[in-house]
């Protein structure tokens, strides 16, 4: 268990946690994202991203950290990030990619995401990465506003190629934040 604060911790996800991960994501993901999917059916995404096979692949990636977010002893979300990556075309220097961060509605607005981002930033600096980067749906205005408050700037726009997502909701942005490596 990784302690971020007195009531916020991270618990490493293992392959043995696949069922718990799927159960948690079935509670967290649909309220925020089902509107993106044709017929509000986001099962393809859940079954693909949180399947045993995909979890094995993601756990085997070098420099990957994949954890449950624990708040007041309860699993309330997940976070996955990778050190020493790049955005390919734009940021060619070492960067930490914040691949997934999902929190349940019950804990949003309590400063948990801010604490997580601050902690990830410190970890990235210790790994001597120069940037943080992430991808976000361009229609998730609350998330985009949060990322901007954390110092992220949009550097690119992309579109998902999933036929199951409504075409007008496939837009994404790539955002980066330069790190001050003086800690």
Buried (B, 14 or more C-beta within 10 A) or exposed (E): EEEBEEBBBBBEBEEEBBEEBBEBBBBBBBEBBBEBBEEEEBEBBBEEBBBEEEBEEBBEEEBBBBBBBBBEEEBBBBBBBBBBBBBEEEBEEBBBBBBBBBBBEEBBEBEBBEBBBBBBBEBBBEEEBBBBBBBBBBBBEEBBEBBEEBBBEBBBEEEBEBEBBEEEBBBBBBBBBBBEEEE
